[in-house]
Amino acid sequence: MVKIRNYWQEQYLTSIKNQINSSLLKFLVLPILPTLLYLTAICTARAGEVVSLTASQSSEKEISYGDQISLNGRILPGAWLQNRSTGGFNTQISDAAARQLIGVVLLNSANPLKQPIQWFSSLTKPVVLTSLFVGGYRYLDITDFAKTAGWQLQVNGNTLMISSAIAKLTDIRQAKQNIGDANGNPPSERLRIVLDLDKPALWRLTKESPVKVSDLPDSSNTEWTIAVDGVADPTLIGRVAEKSSLGKQVIKQLEVIQNQTIIHLSVPLGLSPQVSTLPNPNRLIIDIAPETMVQRDITWAPGLRWREQLVSLGEQRFPVVWLEANPRSFGIKLKPIWANPNTLVGTAPLIKTAQSQLAVAAINGGFFNRNNQLPLGAIRRDNQWVSSPILNRGAIAWNDAGQFYINRLTLLETLIAAPNGNSQQVQLPISTLNSGYIQNGIARYTPSWGLTYTPLSDNETIIVIQDNQVISQLPNVRSGSTAIPIPQNGYLLTLRGSVVTNASTLPIGSSVKIISSTSPSNFSSYPHIVGAGPLLLKNGQIVLDAKAEQFSNAFSLQKAVRSAICTTATGSVVIAAVHNQNGRVGPTLAQHAQLMKFLGCVDALNLDGGSSTSLYLGGQLLDRSPNTAARVHNGIGIFLEPRDGG
């Protein structure tokens, strides 16, 4: 028997019990607490396994779990779990899978245990699904929803198989209309494409454009596909083909492949397809409209809130997506993360890094060299320096008690050596630690760098330190020439430029030690640090000075997609992504600072931007399509820390 608990669910339900003061609420809520508590016990099984568990007031249950979903025979990545109940099986899928694979729209909610949705249903009386959090994902119970939709659910190993009746696409209508949006903005002209269906159908929207490293718009159209689990009448296909041949059309092609209608769209710059569904009669509506953002406010889990909003600065409006976390509630903790835990060399999509390290949420972090895939800024985790800051740039530090500190940061390391036969100590400054920033001076490389170090510049002198003693020297090593092992109980010193002459003061057998401090000294008391820059806000005031952090004028004035992390007056931490305006570029650094102030930030730090900008939550990127996000070196992850004994 395996006893399994869901920490956030338990904590949230405990808080509910603590707040139940009236006899009426006790009467209504307390009788169902055992059932709600049982929902907390459904998982942490490995993919495809079935385990037994003991839950409060429940008999032995079978649990299945996997990371693939088959939709009418098409297998796609998606997290799911299933347990046996008195009436059969209860099936849950992650909200990311519900959005991306089925076409479910998540509506605003203040209750993390209940998620209203819209899928060929009424917005005024939405379907509400029970939700629970397990292993970095939030799952929605689709058991009754699937029955209503007429789906057949079956588990085959690691795969949840969903079979639905194939719809018939009976008509396609196109017209230009002046339509307002859900945020009350003035009506704008848009092309509306309506697909008439004889029944609700699974649908999926995919952006096909390749990633642009600059992330700046160009004159080309954006290619999209909408796949609907329905079969279009051949006459519709012919009608669309005839119109497409006459000139510029948004619908470039319509084809039926294995009971699925694929609609290929070519959308002009500044426009995007916005897909919605309506019931009675069943319709799938595609509005080709200016890129807008439906406001979103979802309490995704206790202590973690997901927000989306268009924010105005004068006549300009920027789409902002952000997560607000309370690091002092419900076990939420922040940690630096990087692509490969075994080495500092390498990059990966943020979504992959977050999932592999079991982060609930994450945002891209500091700068890095895309060519050699090495960090260019501070990373400190669990009181251990992983990579040093550079150029006195901005950084954020924090502890597990939810205290934060944002300022410009310098790491001061000094090597103190006692050469053999010489009582006089030698003190040498160390310029960088495990950094891709190459300059004259002494650099230090520890096991955090990896198993080996390959010289990054010509004519380096490598000094090997083990057990606080010099054990060997390698002079005049050429760039990329050889991989030098890094002692697990030591480090390498790399001497570059004029300081190579200092090698003579460190003969083999010399005893050495490292002393380190930070400037400002406040940073030294925090176990976790991530550096980026420049600083945006301090004590609620804009303090942007890119030149002071040695950023170029071009970088300072560039308009681009951006990301940031900040703290608020209530003690929460916000991670935010700001993307391009409708048909235009993103904010300057100065505008970025203003936007963070609008979000309620008190102290704020700019993070890496452009195509690196990625905001992750529970198996999905919230701010962009995954195929438009570049690989990044490091980030900041939000984790759920279990209680002792849990």
C-alpha positions in Angstrom: 0.0 0.0 0.0 1.3 3.4 -0.9 0.1 6.5 0.9 0.1 9.5 -1.4 -0.9 13.1 -0.7 -1.2 16.3 -2.6 0.3 19.1 -0.5 -1.5 22.1 -2.1 -4.9 20.4 -1.9 -4.4 19.5 1.8 -3.2 23.0 2.6 -6.1 24.7 0.8 -8.7 22.4 2.4 -7.1 23.0 5.8 -7.4 26.8 5.2 -11.1 26.3 4.3 -11.7 24.4 7.6 -9.9 27.1 9.6 -12.1 29.7 8.1 -15.4 27.9 8.6 -16.9 29.8 11.5 -20.7 29.7 10.9 -22.7 26.7 11.6 -24.3 26.9 8.2 -20.9 26.6 6.5 -19.9 23.8 8.8 -23.1 22.0 7.8 -22.5 22.5 4.1 -18.7 21.9 3.8 -17.6 19.5 6.5 -19.6 16.6 5.2 -17.8 16.7 1.8 -14.3 17.2 3.2 -13.5 13.4 3.1 -14.4 13.3 -0.6 -12.3 16.4 -1.3 -9.4 15.0 0.7 -9.6 11.8 -1.4 -9.0 13.9 -4.5 -5.7 15.0 -3.0 -4.5 11.4 -2.8 -4.7 10.6 -6.5 -1.1 10.3 -7.6 2.6 10.6 -7.9 2.7 7.2 -9.7 5.2 6.9 -12.6 3.9 7.0 -16.1 1.8 4.0 -17.0 2.0 2.4 -13.6 -0.9 1.3 -11.5 -0.5 1.7 -7.7 -2.7 1.1 -4.7 -3.1 3.8 -2.0 -4.9 4.4 1.3 -7.0 7.6 1.5 -9.2 9.0 4.2 -12.5 7.1 4.3 -11.8 5.3 1.0 -11.1 1.7 0.0 -8.2 0.5 -2.0 -8.0 2.3 -5.4 -6.2 1.8 -8.7 -4.3 4.6 -10.2 -3.1 5.0 -13.8 -0.9 7.8 -15.0 0.6 8.8 -18.3 1.9 11.5 -20.6 0.3 10.7 -24.0 -3.2 11.2 -25.2 -4.6 9.6 -28.3 -7.4 11.7 -29.9 -9.2 9.5 -32.4 -6.0 7.6 -33.1 -3.6 10.6 -33.2 -1.1 10.4 -30.4 0.0 13.7 -28.8 1.9 14.6 -25.6 -0.5 15.3 -22.7 -0.6 14.5 -19.0 -3.5 12.4 -17.6 -4.4 10.2 -14.7 -7.3 7.8 -14.0 -8.5 6.1 -10.8 -11.2 3.5 -10.1 -14.2 4.8 -8.2 -17.4 3.2 -7.0 -19.1 4.0 -10.2 -16.3 3.1 -12.6 -13.3 5.3 -13.4 -12.6 9.0 -12.9 -10.4 10.5 -15.6 -8.4 13.7 -15.3 -6.3 15.5 -17.9 -4.0 18.5 -17.4 -5.5 21.9 -18.2 -2.6 22.3 -20.7 -3.8 19.3 -22.6 -7.4 20.4 -22.4 -6.5 23.8 -23.9 -4.1 22.6 -26.5 -5.5 19.3 -27.7 -9.3 19.6 -27.2 -9.9 23.3 -27.7 -11.2 24.0 -24.1 -11.2 27.6 -23.1 -10.4 28.2 -19.4 -12.6 30.9 -17.9 -11.7 33.2 -15.0 -11.9 31.6 -11.6 -11.0 32.5 -8.0 -11.2 28.9 -6.7 -8.3 26.7 -7.5 -10.4 23.6 -6.9 -13.0 24.5 -9.6 -12.3 25.5 -13.2 -15.1 26.9 -15.4 -14.6 26.1 -19.1 -16.2 26.9 -22.4 -16.4 24.3 -25.2 -19.5 24.4 -27.4 -21.3 25.6 -24.3 -22.9 28.7 -22.8 -20.6 31.4 -21.4 -23.3 32.5 -19.0 -23.7 29.0 -17.5 -20.3 27.4 -18.1 -19.3 23.9 -17.4 -17.3 23.7 -14.1 -14.6 21.0 -13.8 -13.1 19.8 -10.5 -9.3 20.4 -10.4 -6.4 19.1 -8.4 -2.7 19.6 -8.4 -0.2 16.7 -8.8 3.5 16.6 -9.7 3.7 20.0 -11.4 0.4 19.8 -13.3 -3.1 20.9 -12.6 -5.6 18.2 -13.6 -9.3 18.7 -14.6 -11.8 15.9 -14.0 -13.4 15.3 -17.4 -15.4 12.2 -16.4 -18.9 13.6 -16.6 -17.8 16.1 -19.3 -16.7 13.2 -21.5 -19.9 11.4 -21.0 -22.0 14.4 -22.0 -19.8 14.9 -25.1 -20.2 11.2 -26.0 -16.5 10.3 -25.8 -15.1 6.9 -25.1 -12.2 6.8 -22.7 -9.7 3.9 -22.4 -6.2 3.5 -21.0 -3.5 1.6 -23.0 -0.3 1.7 -21.0 1.1 5.2 -21.0 -1.7 6.5 -23.3 -5.2 7.8 -22.6 -7.3 7.0 -25.6 -10.2 9.5 -26.3 -12.6 8.5 -29.1 -15.3 10.9 -30.2 -17.9 10.7 -32.9 -16.6 12.3 -36.1 -18.5 15.5 -36.9 -19.7 16.6 -40.3 -18.5 20.1 -41.5 -21.7 21.2 -43.3 -20.8 24.7 -44.4 -18.0 27.3 -44.3 -19.0 31.0 -44.3 -16.8 34.0 -44.6 -17.6 37.7 -44.1 -16.0 40.9 -43.0 -17.6 42.4 -39.9 -17.1 45.1 -37.3 -16.9 43.3 -34.1 -15.9 44.4 -30.5 -14.0 42.2 -28.2 -14.5 40.7 -24.7 -12.6 43.6 -23.1 -15.1 46.3 -24.3 -12.7 47.7 -26.9 -14.2 49.7 -29.9 -15.3 47.5 -32.8 -12.7 46.7 -35.4 -13.0 45.2 -38.9 -12.1 41.5 -39.0 -12.7 38.6 -41.2 -15.0 36.0 -39.6 -14.9 32.4 -40.8 -17.7 30.2 -39.4 -17.6 26.4 -39.6 -21.0 24.8 -39.2 -20.9 21.4 -37.5 -23.5 18.8 -36.9 -22.0 18.1 -33.4 -19.2 19.4 -31.1 -15.8 18.5 -32.4 -12.2 18.4 -31.0 -10.1 21.1 -32.5 -6.6 22.3 -32.3 -4.9 25.6 -33.4 -1.2 25.5 -34.3 1.2 28.3 -35.3 3.5 27.2 -38.0 5.9 30.2 -38.3 9.5 29.4 -37.5 11.2 31.2 -34.6 12.8 34.5 -35.3 15.7 35.2 -33.0 15.2 39.0 -33.3 11.5 38.5 -32.5 10.8 41.6 -34.5 7.9 41.5 -37.0 8.5 41.5 -40.7 6.4 41.8 -43.8 5.6 38.1 -44.2 2.4 36.5 -43.3 2.1 34.0 -40.4 1.0 30.5 -41.2 -1.5 28.7 -39.0 -3.4 25.4 -39.1 -6.7 24.5 -37.5 -7.4 20.8 -37.3 -11.0 19.8 -36.6 -12.1 16.2 -35.9 -14.8 16.4 -38.6 -15.2 15.6 -42.3 -15.9 18.4 -44.7 -18.2 17.9 -47.7 -16.2 17.6 -51.0 -18.1 20.6 -52.4 -16.8 22.7 -49.5 -13.2 21.7 -50.4 -13.8 22.6 -54.0 -15.3 26.0 -53.1 -12.4 26.9 -50.9 -9.9 25.8 -53.5 -11.6 28.0 -56.2 -11.5 31.1 -54.0 -7.9 30.5 -53.0 -6.9 30.4 -56.7 -8.4 33.9 -57.4 -5.9 35.9 -55.3 -4.9 36.6 -51.7 -7.1 34.6 -49.4 -6.7 33.9 -45.7 -7.8 30.2 -46.2 -5.0 28.9 -48.4 -6.1 25.2 -48.4 -8.7 22.9 -46.9 -8.1 19.2 -46.9 -9.5 16.1 -45.2 -7.0 13.6 -43.8 -8.1 10.6 -41.8 -11.4 12.0 -40.6 -9.9 15.3 -39.8 -10.4 18.6 -41.7 -7.2 20.6 -41.8 -7.6 24.3 -42.6 -4.4 26.1 -43.6 -4.4 29.9 -42.9 -2.1 32.6 -44.1 -2.6 35.6 -41.8 -1.3 39.1 -42.5 1.1 40.7 -40.1 -0.6 42.3 -37.1 -3.6 39.9 -37.3 -4.1 36.5 -35.7 -6.8 33.8 -35.6 -9.0 33.9 -32.5 -11.0 30.7 -32.2 -14.2 30.3 -30.2 -17.1 27.9 -30.2 -20.9 28.2 -29.9 -23.7 25.7 -29.3 -27.2 25.3 -30.7 -26.3 25.1 -33.6 -22.7 24.0 -33.1 -20.3 26.4 -34.7 -16.5 26.9 -34.7 -15.7 30.6 -35.2 -12.4 31.9 -36.5 -11.9 35.7 -36.3 -9.0 37.0 -38.2 -8.5 40.1 -36.1 -5.9 42.5 -34.7 -3.8 40.7 -32.1 -5.7 41.3 -28.9 -5.7 39.6 -25.6 -8.8 38.4 -23.6 -8.3 39.4 -20.0 -7.6 36.4 -17.8 -7.6 36.0 -14.1 -7.3 32.4 -12.8 -6.3 31.3 -9.4 -4.5 28.3 -10.8 -3.5 26.9 -7.4 -3.5 28.2 -3.8 -1.0 31.0 -3.8 -0.5 31.1 -7.5 -2.5 33.4 -9.8 -2.4 33.5 -13.6 -3.1 36.9 -15.2 -3.3 38.3 -18.8 -4.2 41.8 -19.8 -3.5 44.5 -22.4 -1.8 47.3 -20.6 -2.0 50.9 -22.1 0.9 53.3 -22.1 -0.4 56.4 -23.7 -1.7 55.3 -27.2 0.3 52.1 -27.1 -1.1 48.8 -25.7 1.1 45.9 -24.7 0.0 42.4 -24.1 1.3 41.3 -20.7 1.1 37.8 -19.2 2.2 37.2 -15.6 2.1 34.9 -12.7 1.8 36.2 -9.1 3.0 33.8 -6.4 2.9 34.0 -2.6 6.2 32.3 -1.6 5.1 32.2 2.1 2.0 30.1 1.5 1.2 26.6 0.6 4.8 25.5 0.2 5.6 27.5 -2.9 9.4 27.9 -3.3 11.6 29.5 -6.0 14.8 28.1 -7.3 17.2 28.9 -10.1 17.1 26.3 -12.9 19.4 25.6 -15.9 19.2 23.4 -18.9 21.5 20.5 -17.7 21.9 19.9 -14.0 25.2 18.1 -14.6 26.9 20.9 -16.5 26.7 24.6 -17.1 27.3 24.1 -20.8 24.0 23.8 -22.8 20.6 25.3 -23.6 17.1 23.9 -23.9 13.6 25.1 -24.4 12.3 26.4 -21.0 9.3 24.1 -21.2 11.7 21.1 -21.3 13.9 22.4 -18.5 10.9 23.2 -16.2 9.3 19.8 -16.8 12.5 17.8 -16.3 13.1 19.5 -13.0 9.5 19.3 -11.9 8.9 23.0 -11.7 5.2 24.1 -11.4 6.0 27.4 -13.2 9.0 29.1 -14.6 10.4 32.1 -16.5 13.5 32.5 -18.6 16.4 33.9 -16.5 19.7 35.7 -17.2 21.8 36.2 -20.3 24.0 33.6 -22.0 26.2 33.2 -25.0 24.2 31.4 -27.8 27.3 30.2 -29.6 29.0 28.4 -26.8 25.8 28.0 -24.6 27.5 29.4 -21.5 26.0 31.7 -18.8 26.7 35.4 -18.7 25.5 36.3 -15.2 24.9 35.3 -11.6 23.4 31.9 -10.6 23.5 30.9 -7.0 21.4 28.0 -5.6 21.2 26.6 -2.1 24.0 28.8 -0.9 26.4 27.6 -3.6 27.7 29.9 -6.3 27.1 28.2 -9.7 28.1 31.1 -11.9 29.4 34.6 -11.0 27.8 38.0 -11.9 29.4 40.2 -14.5 29.8 43.9 -15.0 28.0 44.9 -11.7 24.6 44.1 -13.3 21.3 43.7 -11.6 20.3 40.6 -9.8 17.5 39.2 -7.6 18.2 37.2 -4.4 15.8 35.4 -2.2 15.4 32.8 0.6 12.9 30.1 1.3 11.2 32.3 3.8 9.9 34.5 1.0 12.3 37.4 1.5 13.7 39.1 -1.7 16.5 41.6 -2.5 17.1 43.3 -5.8 20.1 45.4 -6.6 23.2 45.5 -8.7 25.7 42.8 -7.8 29.4 42.1 -7.8 31.0 38.9 -6.4 34.4 39.5 -4.9 36.6 36.4 -4.8 40.2 36.3 -3.7 42.7 33.4 -3.8 45.1 33.3 -0.9 48.1 31.1 -1.4 51.1 30.0 0.7 53.8 29.0 -1.7 56.2 26.2 -0.6 59.1 27.5 1.5 57.7 31.0 1.6 55.9 32.3 4.6 54.7 35.3 2.7 51.1 34.8 1.5 50.0 35.7 -2.0 46.6 37.2 -2.7 45.2 37.2 -6.2 41.8 38.5 -7.3 39.5 36.1 -9.2 37.6 37.8 -12.0 34.9 35.3 -12.8 33.5 31.9 -11.6 32.1 29.4 -14.0 31.3 32.1 -16.5 31.1 32.4 -20.3 32.3 36.0 -20.0 36.0 35.9 -21.1 38.4 38.6 -20.0 42.0 39.0 -18.9 42.5 37.8 -15.3 41.9 34.7 -13.3 38.8 32.6 -13.9 37.7 29.7 -11.6 35.9 26.6 -12.8 34.3 24.2 -10.3 32.5 20.9 -10.6 29.3 22.9 -11.2 30.8 23.7 -14.7 30.9 20.0 -15.5 33.3 17.1 -15.5 35.9 18.9 -17.6 36.9 22.3 -18.8 37.9 23.0 -22.4 39.9 26.3 -22.8 37.8 29.1 -24.1 40.8 31.3 -25.3 44.3 30.8 -26.5 47.4 30.7 -24.3 45.6 30.0 -21.1 47.6 28.7 -18.1 45.6 26.1 -16.2 46.3 25.5 -12.5 44.7 22.4 -11.0 43.6 22.7 -7.3 42.6 19.6 -5.3 42.0 19.4 -1.5 43.1 23.1 -1.3 46.5 22.4 -2.8 48.1 23.0 -6.2 48.7 19.7 -7.9 49.6 20.6 -11.4 50.1 23.4 -14.0 49.3 23.4 -17.7 50.9 26.4 -19.5 50.0 27.9 -22.9 46.9 25.8 -23.6 45.2 26.6 -26.8 41.4 27.3 -27.2 39.4 24.1 -27.7 42.5 21.9 -27.6 41.8 19.5 -24.8 39.3 18.8 -22.1 40.8 19.1 -18.7 39.2 17.2 -15.8 37.9 19.3 -12.9 38.6 17.6 -9.5 35.4 16.8 -7.6 37.0 18.1 -4.4 38.7 21.1 -6.1 38.6 23.4 -9.0 40.7 24.9 -11.9 42.2 28.3 -12.1 42.5 29.7 -15.7 45.0 32.6 -16.1 44.5 34.8 -19.1 46.5 37.7 -20.5 49.2 39.4 -18.4 48.2 37.5 -15.2 49.7 34.3 -16.6 53.0 35.5 -15.0 51.3 34.9 -11.6 51.5 31.2 -12.2 55.1 31.2 -10.8 53.7 32.3 -7.5 51.6 29.2 -7.3 54.0 26.3 -7.6 52.9 22.7 -7.2 52.3 21.9 -3.5 51.2 25.4 -2.6 48.3 25.6 -0.1 45.4 27.8 -1.2 42.0 29.0 0.0 39.3 31.1 -1.4 37.5 34.0 0.4 34.5 35.6 -1.1 32.0 38.4 -0.4 29.4 40.3 -2.3 28.8 44.0 -3.0 26.4 45.0 -1.6 26.9 42.7 1.3 23.2 42.0 1.6 23.4 39.5 -1.2 25.6 37.2 0.9 22.8 36.2 3.2 20.5 34.9 0.5 20.9 31.3 -0.7 19.4 31.9 -4.2 20.4 34.5 -6.8 19.8 35.0 -10.5 21.4 37.9 -12.4 20.3 39.7 -15.5 19.7 43.4 -15.7 19.2 46.2 -15.9 17.4 47.2 -12.7 14.0 48.6 -13.5 12.4 49.6 -10.2 13.6 50.2 -6.7 11.2 51.1 -3.8 8.5 51.8 -6.4 10.6 54.3 -8.4 12.1 53.8 -11.9 15.9 53.5 -11.5 16.7 52.3 -15.0 20.3 53.1 -15.9 21.5 50.6 -18.6 24.8 52.4 -19.1 25.7 51.9 -15.4 25.4 48.1 -16.0 27.4 48.3 -19.2 24.6 47.6 -21.6 25.0 49.2 -25.1 22.9 52.2 -26.2 21.4 50.0 -28.9 20.3 47.5 -26.3 18.8 50.3 -24.1 16.8 51.8 -26.9 15.7 48.5 -28.6 12.0 47.7 -28.8 11.6 44.0 -28.2 9.7 41.3 -26.4 10.8 41.3 -22.7 10.5 39.5 -19.4 10.9 40.6 -15.8 10.7 39.5 -12.2 9.5 41.8 -9.4 8.2 42.0 -5.8 5.1 43.7 -4.7 4.0 45.6 -1.6 2.1 42.6 -0.4 5.2 40.4 -0.5 4.3 38.5 -3.6 6.7 37.8 -6.4 5.6 38.4 -10.1 7.2 36.8 -13.2 6.0 38.6 -16.3 6.3 38.5 -20.1 5.5 41.5 -22.4 5.1 40.8 -26.1 4.8 42.9 -29.3 1.9 45.3 -29.8 -0.6 44.7 -32.5 1.4 44.7 -35.7 4.2 46.6 -34.0 7.3 46.0 -31.9 7.5 45.5 -28.1 8.4 47.9 -25.4 11.7 49.8 -24.8 13.4 49.2 -21.4 11.8 52.5 -20.2 8.4 51.3 -21.2 9.1 47.9 -19.7 9.8 49.6 -16.3 6.5 51.5 -16.6 4.6 48.3 -17.3 6.1 46.6 -14.3 5.1 49.5 -12.1 1.5 49.2 -13.5 1.5 45.6 -12.3 2.1 46.8 -8.8 5.9 46.0 -8.7 8.0 47.7 -6.0 11.4 46.3 -6.9 11.8 44.9 -10.5 14.6 43.4 -12.6 14.7 43.0 -16.4 15.4 39.4 -17.5 16.7 38.1 -20.9 14.2 39.0 -23.7 13.5 38.6 -27.4 12.9 35.0 -28.4 14.2 33.8 -25.0 11.1 35.2 -23.3 9.1 32.3 -22.1 6.5 32.0 -19.3 5.7 28.4 -18.3 2.9 27.0 -16.2 1.9 23.4 -15.7 3.0 21.9 -19.0 2.4 24.9 -21.2 3.9 28.2 -22.4 1.3 30.9 -21.5 2.8 33.7 -23.6 3.6 32.2 -26.9 3.6 29.1 -29.1 6.4 26.7 -28.2 7.8 26.6 -31.7 8.4 30.4 -31.5 10.5 30.2 -28.3 14.2 29.9 -28.4 16.4 27.6 -26.3 17.6 29.3 -23.1 20.4 28.5 -20.6 18.7 29.2 -17.3 15.5 30.4 -15.6 13.7 30.8 -12.4 11.4 28.0 -11.4 8.5 27.9 -9.0 8.3 24.6 -7.1 5.9 22.9 -4.6 7.9 21.8 -1.6 6.3 18.9 0.3 6.0 19.0 4.0 8.4 17.0 6.2 7.2 13.4 6.3 5.0 13.9 3.2 
